[in-house]
Amino acid sequence: MNILDSKDINNRVKLSTIVTVAAVYVGLAATTMGIGLMLLIVAAVIASAIYNREISLATSEVNKFKKIFPLRSFGESYGDFEHVFYHNENIAKALIVAITNDLHKKANLTDVSNVNIVDVDPELRSPDERKFIRVDAGGTVRGTNVTLILRTSTSAGMQSIRWWALAGGFIDKDKKFGKVAFALFTLPFWILPYIKKDYDVLPGIRTIYPAYYNDMDVVTKIKCLHEIVFQAMVTELDKHDIDTSELRTQRMQVMNISVSGGKVNMGNIVQGGMNKISSTFKGANQ
């Protein structure tokens, strides 16, 4: 997943943004005898260092978080679902194998890997590291990459499988330039939450390109992933004589993906949120 790759989108700093920044800088320098300009530059340097650090972390293999945003490097959630069932044998591995095999066979998805995500909350006695399965589902022509994350867990005979479908856009150069240039006016409001790791700066400079075709391509990929996962689960659970009637009902709800108020609605269950969804696509699903 390369968050710097915008594919077919011409990712650049817009002339209008440059002109606006230049006007503000010149005006503030003239009215404050240069003091304002110095403050702007200092704030911009600090903000630039923070954004570059977060981009570097998001593109690395290090997956750490504090309390919240564990999946932030993969993008925005387009829905997550968890199914819990009872069986006297642990079939977690069989479920994962069945799902990944079907993803390979039906969607030609072969980029599957284990991902360790660590909660480094300093209030914990020791870091909490948990293992997830990551499936790279590829990207759209407008630079939106889709990722499927899976995790299984057990508690005595009770077992669960949960998965997340996420879409991550590219780093928008124009957004980043504007955020850095005007950091003096925003930095005081988020620098402390950022230091405490209660605030994620990446969504502010990351773009899921707001276009009808991009929305359509992303949701199509998401629906295909959900369909394959559900079908593989039903087949595998049936093999072990586990009742799947409830799962089949939930599947119909989850597959009814539509857009409303900036949220992904899956049946009558709201599951996560989108970064950018155009009003055109919303109207098309009503």
Steps between C-alpha positions, in 0.01 A plus 500: 500500500663819378318802642718728286369349174198688364474281186310695231444808716725798434614550858647848528492822699240721335585849378207646694639355823845643432353845427290493818795396713725764345239773560458403865874481560568837335208665678597367841864594447402855407258554789715345774842627390615148419414344835191329363699360211755348734224337705342363182829348393572345841152345518533375141832330574354324806188390312702380201720286726192346664326423170816352348549282808143368483529431127824310562337292774196426282720370218724291725443150632469631856139484620471673834227709658394637836150403613326596174549497120653148478423465127567861400782420258258293291249781459137570584257224600241406241340250733595239755316192616542237771341155520503299822423128522553192716692189407688246709795513260703808413432559130653847475784383277260309274285813460798717405624241251154471344464879471846562355461210256172643374650848473775352286267287288218751448682835506861402426617656826829347604662775709419356843719558804505498879505843659589563864336816636622624837325725751782698661281680753745601777235427762528129417752293693627368169410559132197306376588330171236317296515318169277578202477368146540763226376452143592764245201527266667742262415858415282706272631702206452811714740397774273337759639176638265241656616273782330216683604435860394180682537384858383190685473446875376234739366481854451142613261354243384840374678618187481814292623635173503870419598680187541858386483635146704819475574748225805722512563796274820673400682786669357815341785743430265798487342414835838441660639828365202694634508328840872571537482858372217597737616289795536812716120527514427132566803352674407633848172305484640157415864488605427383858243232399751386237781470755266295723411291191133591530495666157584355160634753248504272195129528404547874465750461215380173351242495219257236384435668168137629499378387159199291393708234327748475787216460752346235277829310460572506873155382606506227235831370638362516854184310407702233323720453807201471735327254266805275474564505876138428589468218249826339615388523863159347430656212307763429766259527794255269324779244466532499879123477554481850646170683455540780242140626483581814700813559295302479176253759631780731607665453163198647321513805727873554460492462121245782477770767495383854434617850581323735739632804682863415444461156659501157345162345582491122486136397526370659818845493663738793468850360460781756496537807284627632172756771449344644185184392322352722233143619521447360150564146621269552795218600268563201277441261791174651620 
